[in-house]
């Protein structure tokens, strides 16, 4: 009996990544450092990537550092740009030289990459370079990515700031278009603001009826000037019904592990097999992760 030629299939390694974004001071670098330590503790291969050309005070030693390619201070001097303009220039330069980054993504199968990104929100809400970089990491670097958007939990203590945080999160989710997890950080400090919260913490994590927030804004004469605007913003957030938050206290391994489990479902790591196959990312987005919000993350 004749047999056709034997086909040999090349198995492409699967890599998994967290794109850690958020405003300045949200705790991105601390999160990357603590998450890296915990992932290594449970036996995973981890690569830390610093993609912030202005971040020269990292609490970790990055395995891949954009400052080896381009440096913010040099750009400001040579191009005569301010900090924001220079940062946009750096991201556009990285996009044009993406092979520099892709060539360094060649580690063991199932490696976890942590990307520590700049804090300027316009980069992932209005500018396209970072989104294009993410697309190339996914398509050419074979990375299964999940965005981890960090927001400082103290915004919960001010209705106006919380609405701004919601709009920022929604904008990033729609602009980037990847599996996306919003996280409230620094919950170890949230207890100090508990008496300033107008509602229980579940109201903020589950993003319940936001009309109650508008009532809180009515008490503020300055914010009351923009009542129609705030009402329209709240309506947009509720229409999309996409934004919820998870709590994390990076000082507690159990709290951090809850978020890691959620990320593993979002980027498909939980579905990995020995042959490197992965479940379609649409399925991983649809999978739930249980109730990962708990006031246990807020210390007594």
N, C-alpha and C positions, 0 to 999 in steps of 0.2 A: 504494500500500500504506500503510495507516494505521500510524502509529507512536505508541506511548504517550509520555507525558511523560518528558522526560529527567530522571533523578534525579541530583541533585548531592549527593555525600557530603562532609561536612565532616571533614577530617583533623585529628584531635586530636593536638597535640604530645606526644611521648614524652619523659619525664624519667626519669633514673636516679639512685638514691640509695644511699649507704652510711650505715647507722645504727651509729655507732661507740660501743660500750658496753664496760664492764669496770670492775673495782674501782678505787678511788683508787690512783694511782701506776702504773697499767699502761701509761701513755704515750699516752692517747687524744688529747690536744691536740697532742703532737708528731707523732703519726701523721697527724692531719688536716692539719697544716701541711705536712709533707713530701710527703704524697700529693697535696695540692693543687698544690704546686710542680711535681711530676713530671707530673701530668695536664695542666697548662698548658704544660709544656715540650713535650709530644707533640701539642699543638694542640687540646686539649679546652676547652670552656667550663665553668668550675667555679664553683659558689656554695658558700661556707663558711657553715654555719649553727651558731651557738652556742645550744644549748638547755639550757645549765647556768646557772641564774640566780646561782650563786655563783662562776662562773668569771670573775674580773676580771683574771686575769694571763695571758691568752692570748698565745701567741707569734705570733699572726696577727691581722689586722683582719677580723672577721667581716662578711660581707655582710648577714646577717640575725642579729639578736641578741635573744634573749628578754628581756634586761635593758631593752630599750626598751618592753617590755610590762609586765614585773613584775620586781622586784628582791628578792633574798633578804633583804638587810639591812632593807629597808622592811617586809617581811612580819614578820620577827622582832620589830621594834619595835612595829608597829601591832597585830599579832595576839597579841603576847606568847608567841611560840613559840620552841622551841629550833631549832637548825640542821636536824635531820632532819624535824621537824614542819613547819617553814617550807618545806622543799623539796617535801614532799608537797603542801602547799597550792599552791605555784607550779605544779606539774604538773597539779593538778586545775583550777587557774585557766586554764592554757593549753588544757586539754581543752575547757573551757566556752567559750573564746574562740578556737577553732581557726581561725576565718575570718581572724583577724589573720595567721596563718602561711600559710594557703592563698592568700590574696590576693597574697602576695609570690612565689609559685611560678608565674611567668609569663614565664620567659626563653626563649631560643632553643631550638628543637627539639634533643633529645639532650643537654641540659645535664646535667652531673654534679653532684649535690648531696651534700655531706659534712656529716652531722649529728653534731656533737660533743655527747655526752650526759653527764648527771651520773654520778658514780661510785658512788652509793648503790645497792647491789645489790638492795635490796628493791623498788626502782622497777620493775625488769623481771623479778623473780622472784615477788613476792607482790602487788604493787599493780597495778591495772588501767589507770590513767590513761595511762601511756606506751603500753601495747598498744593502747588505744583511739585514741590520737593516731596511731600507726603505721597503723592500719586506715583512718583518715580520709585520711591522706596518700596511701595507696595507691588508695583508691576515689574520693575527691573531688579529690585533687591530681594524679591520673594518674601517680603515681610508681611505678616498678618498683624495689622495695627489696630490699636484702640487709643482713642484720645482720652486722657485723664485731665479734666479741667478743674483746677483748684480755686476755691473762693474762700477768703478769710471769713470764719463764722461770725466775727463781730458785726458783719453787715446785717445780721438778723436783728440787731438791737435798734436799727433805724429803718423805718418803712421805706423811705426814699432810696436809701442805699440798697435795700434788698430788691426793690423793683429794678434798679440799675443792674444789679448782679444777675437777675433773671433775664433781662434783655441781652446782656453780654453773653450769657450761656446759650440762649436761643440763637443769637446771631452766629456764634462760633459753630454750633451744631449744624446749622443750615449751610454755612459757608464751606466747612471742611468736608462734610458728607461721609464720615467714617463712624463706626461704632463709638459711642461717646458716653462717658460717665462723669457726672458732675459731683464734686466732693467738697464738703465743708470741712476746712482744716482748723487746726488750733482749738479743737474742742476741749483740750485741757484748760484753756483760758476762758471757755464759754461760761463757766460757772460764775465768773466775775460779772458777767453781763446778764445773768438770768433774771435779775430784778428789773432789767430794762426791756425784756421781751414782752410784747403785747399778747403773745399767744404761747401755747405749749410748743416744744421743739418739733413735734410731728407736723404742725402747720407749715413750718418752713421746709422740712425735708420732703414732704409729700406735695407741697405747693397747693394747698387747699384754696378755698374760695377767696380770691384776692381782693374782692370788694371790701372785705374787712380791713385790708391795708389802706384802701382809699379813705375809709373812715378815720384811720389813724392820721393820715396826711391832712385831713380837714382841721385837725387841731393845731397844725403848723401854719401860721399866717403866710410865711414865705412860700411854702410848697402849695398852699391853697390857690396861689396865682396860676398854677399849672394843673389845676384839677382836671380839665378836659384832656390835656396831654397825657397825664398819668392814667386817666380812665381809658384812653385809647391804647396805651402801652399794655395795660393789664388785659384788655380785650384781645390783643394780639397774642400775648403769652397763653391765655386760656384757649384761644382758638386752635393753636398748634398742639397744645397739651403734650409737650415733649419733655419739659424740664422738671426733673426731680433731683434731689440731692442725697448723697450718702455721707454719714459722719465718719471722720477718722481722727484718731489720736495716735500720731506716729510714735509716741512714747510707749504705747501699749501694743505688744506684738499681736494679741488677739484681735484688736481693732484693725490693725493694718492687714492682718491675714484675711479678714472679712472682705476688704476691698480687693485684695489680690485675687480671691476666689471669683469675685464678680468680673474682674478684668480677664481672668482666664476663660470665662464663658464668652465674653465679648469678642476677644481676638482669636478664639478657637483653640487655645492651648489645652483646654480640658478635654478636647476631642481628638488630640493627637494620637497617632498610632506608631508602631515601630518602623513602618515603612514611610512615614512622613506624610501620610494622607491627612487631610483635614476636611471637616465639614464646611459646607458652603457658609460664607460669612453672613448671609441673610438668615440662616437658621440660628447661628450663634447670637445674632441680635435679638431674635425672637425668644430665646431661652431666658427664663427668669432666674433670679438668684436668691429668692427668699427675702426675708426681712433682715436687712443688714443695718438698719438704723436702730440705735439703742442709746438710751441715756446712760447706759453702763459705760459708754465712752467718755462721759463727763465725770471726772473724779469727784469724790465726796469732799 
